[in-house]
Amino acid sequence: MKTSSRAVGAMAGLLLCGSAIADCVMRDSTAAEKQYYARAQTTLREALPAAPANWTLKLAPSEPIDSVCADQKPGGFEVKIAAVYLWTRSKADKDRIYAERRKVEKEIDNLRELPPEVKKERQAWLDKMSEANRASNAAAKAGDKALARQKDAEADGYSQKGRAVRDAYWQRIQPEVDKLQAQAKALNDADVRVEVIIVANERFPQRPPLDTSKVLTAGKVPATDPGMKLQGARLMVVRSQPEGAQIEALVDQQKLNRVIQ
């Protein structure tokens, strides 16, 4: 089972979004810094949970650090890794969830259908609107523009009253519709995707990505003068589907603590 290149590309983009664009004079990184960066990434990967049964794990591509801010001390930069955990649903599971979601959507449609008494009240206004429209057309044919405009205005007023009857009913049932829509949204038959991101030695920690459900912190965050050591790190679990809680439960504070030097 393989993770799609699109998923990995999105993961790499998320890593880049978490970084502030360097606003400094750059210099080439030294051989020692490049070696430290690669070694630190390998160390951070030790804090990632193993993929459970039926899940696949794909690491984001590791890019070398070719340049750094000239005013930074050696090793004074962030180190990042990310991984995507993917669970591909079976066709039977997708079909089941789709059927359940369609059932809930049908409930919403039925709930939004106007009951007989509301429909009757709305139709009365619509009938008056139609009558006024016919009168407007007749007046226009007779050349009475003033009467035609008057009847058009009356038709618009009746139409608004009809909409108000419908909208008042929809407003009354909206809390129940909201609950059903939340149920339908939770019935997601897409493959389950979870991202785990670890950022070490952050000088200016960024806000966690959207849909971050869990954050673990170890060591010193933000970092001050880490040098060629992992001084502090944040681990972030990003998921939008309830099944992703399986990966969230596997992240380990002690494993993250151990990678800090």
N, C-alpha and C positions, 0 to 999 in steps of 0.2 A: 504494500500500500504506500503510495507516494503523496507527498504534499505538493500542491500545484505551484508552478512558478509564480502565478499571480499572488498567491497567499504569501510566499516568501518575499516577493517584491513589496507588498504592502507592509510587511513587517519591517523591512529595511527602511522604508519611508517613514514609518513611525519612529524608528530610532533617530532619524535625522531631524524629525519635527521636534524631538525633545531637547535639541541642542540649540543654544543661542549661536547665531552666526558670529564668527570671530570678528571683533572690531579692534584689531590690533595689528601692529607690524609683525609679519611672520618671519620665521627662520626655519631652515631645514632641521628636522629632528636628527639627533645623534644616533649612532649605532646602538649605544647603550639604551637610549629611550625606546627605540624600536624593539629591542629585545625585551625590555621590561614590559612594554605594552602587550606584546604577544604572550608573554608569560602570565601577565595579570589577567588577560582574557581567558586563558586556559584555567587559571585558578578560580575565576568567577563561575565558570561552567560547572565546577564541582558543587555549587549551591543549587543547581537546577534539579528538580525532581526527575526521576526516571519515568519514562512513558509507561502508563499502566497497560494492561492487556487490551487489545483492540484499538489502541491509540498509536499514532506515529509522532515522532519528534523530529523537527527540522531546525537546525541552527541557522541564524542569519549569517550571510557571508561575512567573513572577517576581513576588514579592510586595513591595510597597514597605515600607520600614522606617519606621514611623510613630512609634515610641517606643524609647528606649534607657535604660540605667541612668543615673540622674542624676549618679552619682559618676564616670562615665567621662569621659575627655577627648574632645573632638570626634573622631569617627571611630574611637573605641576599641572597635569591635565586629567580630564575625565577618562575613565575606561568603561566601555559599554559592551554588553552582549544582549542578545535576545533569542528567544526560541518560540516556535509555533508548535502547539500540540493539536493534532487533528484527529477527530473521530468521524469516520464515514458511516453514515446511517445505512442500514439495509433497506431494500426496496419495500419490504413489508412494514418496516417502521415508518418510512416516509408516507406510505399509503395510509397507515393508521392515523398518523398525525394530521394529514391532509383532510381525511374524512371528519375527524373531530373538529378541526377548524371550520370546515364548511358548515357543520351542524351549528356551531356557535354563531357564525355569520348569518345563517338562516334565522336564528332566534332574534338577531338584531333587526333583520328585515321585517320580521313579523311584529316586533315591538314598535317599529316606526310606522307600521300601517295604521292609519287613523281608525279609531273605533267608530261604529255606526253613528253615534250621536254627534261626534266631532265632525265626521265627514258630512253629515247632513247640514250642520251649521255652516261649514265652509262652502258647501255647494250652493247654499242660498245666496251667499255673496257673489259667487261665480256666476250664478244665473242672472243676478242684477247687472254684473259686469257685461255679460253677453247682450242683455237687453239694451244697455247704454251704448255698446258698440254698434248695434244694429241701428239705433236712433241716430248715432253720429254719421253712419254711412248714408242714411236716408237724408239727413240734413245737408250733407256735402253734395249729394246729387241734386238736391233742390236749390243749391247755391247759397244756403244759409250758413256761412262760415262761422259766425258767432255761436250759433246753436251747436254746430259740429264740435267746436272747441269745448263748449260747455259739457257736452255728452262725453267727449274724450276724457275730460277731467273727472267726471263722475265715474267713468269706467275704471280709471286708474285708482280712484279712492276705494271702489268696491274690491278691486284686485288686492290692494294693500290690506283691506280688512280680512279677506280670505286667507292671505298669507299669515296674518297675525294669529288667526285661529289655529292654523297648522303649527306655526312656530311656538305658540304657547303650549300646545300639547307636547311637542318635541322637547321643549325646555323642561317640562315636568318629568319626562321619562329619561332625561339625559344622564342622571346619576347611574341608573341601571344600565343604560347603553355603554357608559364609560367602563363599568365593571366587565361587561361582556366583551368589549373591545380589548381590554387588558388580557382577558382569557385567550382571545383569538391571537393576539400578538405573542403570547407565551407559547402558543402551539406552533413552533417554528420547525419546519421539516428539513431545513438546510443542515448540511454537515456541521458538526460542532467544532469551533475553532477557539483556542485560548492562546494568548500570548503571555509569556513571562519575560520581563525586562529587568535587567540588573544594571544599575549605574553606580560606579564607584568614584570616590574622590571628587564629588560635585562641589564646585566653588559657589555656584549660584543655582541651587536646585529649582528645577522647573515644576510646574503643576503636573500631576500625573495625567496620563492620557484619558480621554473620554472612555467610559465603561470600565475604569479601573475598579476592581471589587475588593482588592486586598493589597496592603502595603506593609512590608517588613523593613525595619531599619536596624543596621548594625554598625557599631563604631561611631565615628564622628562625622555628622552630616549637619551643615556643610563642612567640607575639609578646609584646613587652613594652610598647612605646609607639609603635604604628604611625602614629598620627595619620591623616591622609587619604592614606595610601599602603598598597600591598600589600607587607607586610613579609615574609611567609612563607606557604606554602600546602602542603597535602597533596592529592594526587590518589589516589583509591581506585577500583579496579576490582572490582565485585561480580558474580560469576557462579557458577552451579552446574552448568553443562553444558560438556562439553569443547569444543564448537564455539565457545564464547565466547572461547577463546584467540585467535581471529582479531582481536577488538577489543583484547584485552589487549596483543597484539603491536604495536598501532598507537599506543599512548600514548607520548609523546615527552618525555623528560626535558628536552631543550633548549627545547621549546615551553613547558613549565612554568616553566623558569628565566627565560624572556623576559618573563613577565607580572609577575614580582616587580620592584618599583621601588626 
